[in-house]
Structures are given as C-alpha cells and as structure tokens.
Amino acid sequence: MVTEQTLSEFLTEQIQLVEAAMHRLAPPETAHPETIHKAMRYSLFAGGKRIRPILCLQAAEAIREDVPGAMDAAASLEMIHTYSLIHDDLPALDNDDYRRGKLTNHKVFGEAMAILAGDALFTLAIQTLVNIKGLSAEARLALVEELSIASGTLDGMIGGQVTDLEGEGKPATAELLELIHRAKTGALLRASVRMGAICAGASAEQLAALSAYGEHTGLAFQIIDDILDIEESSEALGKTAGKDVAQGKITFPAVYGLETSRRMAQEECAKAHAALAMFGDRAKRLHEIADLIVYRKS
C-alpha cells in the first residue's frame, strides 16, 4: 500500500529538487571570479520556502505531467526572488542585518559585492530561460517576457518597490496600498504560475484561471506578511520584525486593521481556490499551498 505524501513531505521533496537545479545552473564558487559566485550562492542557498518555484512546478503539473523546462523556469524565479531580497536588505533600501536567520549578503560580502551578486542573479535567471531545452523559441521568449515584466517597473516588482519607498510616511490609503503590493509581491507570484502554465502549453482558458489563482494567492501572501511583521518575533521570521511600522510603511494592518486584514487574506484564499475549479484533483497541491500561505506563522 502506497501512503500519499503529507504536504510537509511534498514541500521538502520539491525544495530539494529546486535546489538541485539551482546548484546545476549557478556557477560554482571555485569559478573565477570566486567572490561573486560565493556571494550569489550564499543568498541563493540560505534557505527559504521556495514558494515561487514550487508554484511554477505545480501550475505545470495541473495541466500535464513531465513538463520539459518547468524545473529550470522554476529555478529562474528563485534567482529573481533572491536578487530582490539581496537588494531590499541593502542600507539604501530596508537596511536589514538578517535574512532567513542569517546575516544579510552585504553584511558578509560588503555592499558593492551584494549589489553585484543581485545583478548577477538577475542576468543568470534570463540566461537560464534562454537556454531551456525542450521548449520552442516562442515559449522561451514568452517566459523571458513574463519574468521581465513581473520584475520590472510597469506593474512589476521594481515599480512596486519604488512606490513603497516613496510612500513611506505618507497617509496610508487603500489605493496606494493596492498599487504597491499587486506589483511588489503579487506580480512575481502571478508570474510563477503563468510561467509553469507556459511551459506546459496551457490554453488561454487554463492560463487565465492560473493567473487568477496567482493574483489572489499573491495578495493573500502580502497581507499575511504585513500581519506577521506585527505579530511575530524576529526569531520566528528570520528577519527584523516591526520594521514596517518603524519605517512608516503603508501596510494592510495600517489601512484596515489586523482583524479586517486577516479576513481579507482568507477571502483572497477562497477566490484562489475557486479559480482552480477547472483543474480538479490535478490542482490539489496548489489548493494546499494557498491555505499554507494564509495560515503560516513565518
């Protein structure tokens, strides 16, 4: 009798697969110039939930099995996410000393090398997508476009970060809050499922459904992040807690309060579940990940 994996066992296995792909794709520490490769790998393998690459893989799995290129696409997402964390932690931005319970990149390698490590991970992500085997040139171009837009300035991660920075100390409004977080966090999470769908050759209907799932899951993720910054300790989070309030950032609790924010996250989770209806049992893990995002404690 085969016992089905628990969600925890499944996620552990997925993380191992993603990290094996990243080990394969990232230059070794011994390659010249060694310092930059050590800095890249320091943050790339510093732990983390690997939610974005796992969402990519499971979106592909919801459409069909054994999708060529999905693992490398998943790895490229984690490279982009890691680059954004390295840069976010810099003194010029959030000025954090710890990330995932370890010293931040610039605290170990210096600011200049941390900036370059982030830049290098971004370029490695694009190179990874361009070199994917088993996908058409059109599919690879679509992946590059998807990741670039999600990372960029027009409704993408960088644009959201800029709006977040310029919003510090300003009145916390619902309009500004949505503008920040649909771009800053939501765009890359949405791209994660869309990239998995592209690898799997999704139909327009399938792509739209997974996009909706990604949007609702991404918003729920950010709401919970804002709540955890208030409710959890630095030890639990692996980074400095309470910084959002200290820096006057526009957050969901600042606009709506804790209880309403928590209810909003649950509503977004319900919408994410509904978006997956057409996939049936093939989306089982996507359903579980949506719940995990809303009920996590770190």
Secondary structure as GFF3:
##gff-version 3
##sequence-region A 1 298
A	DSSP	alpha_helix	7	25	.	.	.	ID=ss1
A	DSSP	alpha_helix	34	44	.	.	.	ID=ss2
A	DSSP	alpha_helix	51	63	.	.	.	ID=ss3
A	DSSP	alpha_helix	70	88	.	.	.	ID=ss4
A	DSSP	beta_strand	98	99	.	.	.	ID=ss5
A	DSSP	beta_strand	102	103	.	.	.	ID=ss6
A	DSSP	alpha_helix	105	109	.	.	.	ID=ss7
A	DSSP	alpha_helix	111	130	.	.	.	ID=ss8
A	DSSP	alpha_helix	137	151	.	.	.	ID=ss9
A	DSSP	alpha_helix	157	167	.	.	.	ID=ss10
A	DSSP	alpha_helix	174	184	.	.	.	ID=ss11
A	DSSP	alpha_helix	186	199	.	.	.	ID=ss12
A	DSSP	alpha_helix	204	231	.	.	.	ID=ss13
A	DSSP	alpha_helix	234	237	.	.	.	ID=ss14
A	DSSP	alpha_helix	243	246	.	.	.	ID=ss15
A	DSSP	alpha_helix	252	256	.	.	.	ID=ss16
A	DSSP	alpha_helix	258	275	.	.	.	ID=ss17
A	DSSP	three_ten_helix	277	283	.	.	.	ID=ss18
A	DSSP	alpha_helix	284	295	.	.	.	ID=ss19
###
